[in-house]
Amino acid sequence: MLKIYGPARSRASRSLWMAEEIGLPYEHIDFAGMETDERNEVLTGVNPMAKVPAIEDGDLKLFEGDQSLPGRAIRHRAVAR
């Protein structure tokens, strides 16, 4: 299942919105209630720079460094089906 990391009130909202629009099942990890150290530990497993948004889909890990983040993840997911 697709995992989207980042608070809904961040740039992660674009990825969350896109997944909702096309009906793609996903898990949202928004870090609410996590201590900073715990958040960084979880996030660095996906993005070595510990920045959001980050997307994990199986072995594929994408993070903000590319403006097409939502589209790339969704295209990959559509091809993988």
Number of C-alpha atoms within 10 A of each C-alpha: 11 18 17 26 26 24 17 17 9 11 14 23 17 15 23 22 13 14 19 12 9 9 9 14 11 16 13 16 17 18 16 9 8 11 9 10 9 11 17 17 12 16 21 13 12 21 20 11 11 16 16 19 27 25 27 20 17 10 7 12 14 19 24 16 10 9 9 11 18 24 13 13 20 18 10 12 16 10 7 8 5
